[in-house]
Amino acid sequence: MDVALLAAVLIVALFVLLGSGVWVAFSLLGVGLIGMSLFTSAPVGQVLATTVWGASNSWALAALPLFIWMGEILFRSRLSDDLFSGLAPWMSRLPGRLMHVNILGCGIFAAVSGSSAATAATIGKMAIPELGKRGYDERMTIGTLAGSGTLGLLIPPSIILIVYGVATEESIARLFVAGIIPGILLMALFMGYVVIWALLNPRKTPPPQTAPGVDRWRQTMRLVPVLLLIVGVISSIYFGIASPTDAAAVGVLLSLILSQASGTLTSRIFMDGLLGATRTSCMIAFILAGAAFLTVAMGFTGLPRLLAEWIDGLNFSPFMLLAALTVFFIVLGCFLDGISVVVLTTAVILPMVEQAGIDKIWFGIYLVIVVEMSQITPPVGFNLFVLQGLTGHNILHIAVAAVPFFLLLLIAVVIIILVPEIVSYLPSRMSAG
């Protein structure tokens, strides 16, 4: 079988289905059916039934709706407001001032939501009016929110890391832990850029507004419940006290308790959060089922093996392979959401990655950072759409504001390629423990 012909038929079929508006899950199932029907003699119906059931009947997948529900509860409660007011007093003397609250707030909220769009929307709803009222540069405000909102994909508990772990049968706990230091690295890069920008543009940053020490500590104390929730969930996974699914269940319970204690938990908020988590979880689980069948179908056609052999024949070094994959994922991310990119490509890409000797845990973090770029690139950048709804500006205006943070994400990719221990250190310590 000619690998070029096989790949061309399946790629055309995929883009025809996606371009005609068919759901991503149905598109994946359709391409798998076409591949198996035309290029194999395997029993398509039996393979479809067993694969979809096997992909759906996964205990690791149970963490997905629980973490989404936890984020939905906090998104609708007063606890998200406490993030902004608790961080603001400590940023007044740092160049860039409250713009750093956008970055830190997104980083903290990312650790309880796992969603990029939810992170950008929650912090953006508070920050855009507040910073606009105080005279901060609007373009920079939008840029920090667009870039920092992507942290929801990386900082654990990350929804997309759960998807990657299920799709590749890798440890979700190790993936979560591997995302911690790269997430901190990204926050440091974003804050460093804001500091440099503020020093170069002093007139675009209003003068500091200092608060009395008592008021500062009173506002900071509002951060404590959310921080305890984050530390409790992540540390229980890192130290092996709980699995990701167990930690997610405890996180939901604690978020309900905190929301009740803050006086914002009503029956309406409870049901809205539950329904929102159900819709999102069903959508992702359906995509995963379609991707699982496509993966098996690709195995029957032999396409991953043929592509791996073809790549091996090109004698690409690991660095050249990663450079080519980075361009590929950025282009693909311009048209598909991050979860679709991950489940769509793992079946074909992973054999090449393993052939090149690249660790799958490291590759998962690399892939998520590259997919983060697609969240702020038109035409399908979800963070751009979120901020468009919050500001009323067109997509192009918001995309231009996000360009520096796109480049910072690219720098982060280069850094973890050159220093892979940034990703691998914590998982290795976790395994040793």
Beta strands, then each sheet from edge to edge (+ up, - down):
end
